[in-house]
């Protein structure tokens, strides 16, 4: 079985339907201005770039990274587990 490449279109769909809603739920984000702030974040910018591979992290990890960005202005990217 051959793996399907992750194109920009597929990544956008994955983010919109699964990853972002899970992060928002984990963070308790429901208000439009909070959602807008998330989409303007450094984390979302990196998350939307397939080469970073952040999209494969769990929603809990991504939510922790976003909370860190909100409180400190930065976040650490976890080392990839083997």
C-alpha positions, 0 to 999 in steps of 0.5 A: 500500500502506497502512502498518499502524499500530504498536499497543501489541500489535504493539510488544510482539510485535516486542520479544518476538520480534525486538528484545529477543532480538537485544539480549540476544544482542549483549550476551551476556546469558543468565542469568535475573538478567541478563535481569531486569535488562534488563527493569528498565532505563531503556532497556527502559522507553523501548524499550517506548514506541512514541512514542520510536521506539527500536525501529527502531534496530539491535540493535548500537546498542541493545546499546551503549546498554544497556552504557552504561546499565550502566556509567554509569547513562545512555545517549545516544539517537542522532540519527535518520538521514535 
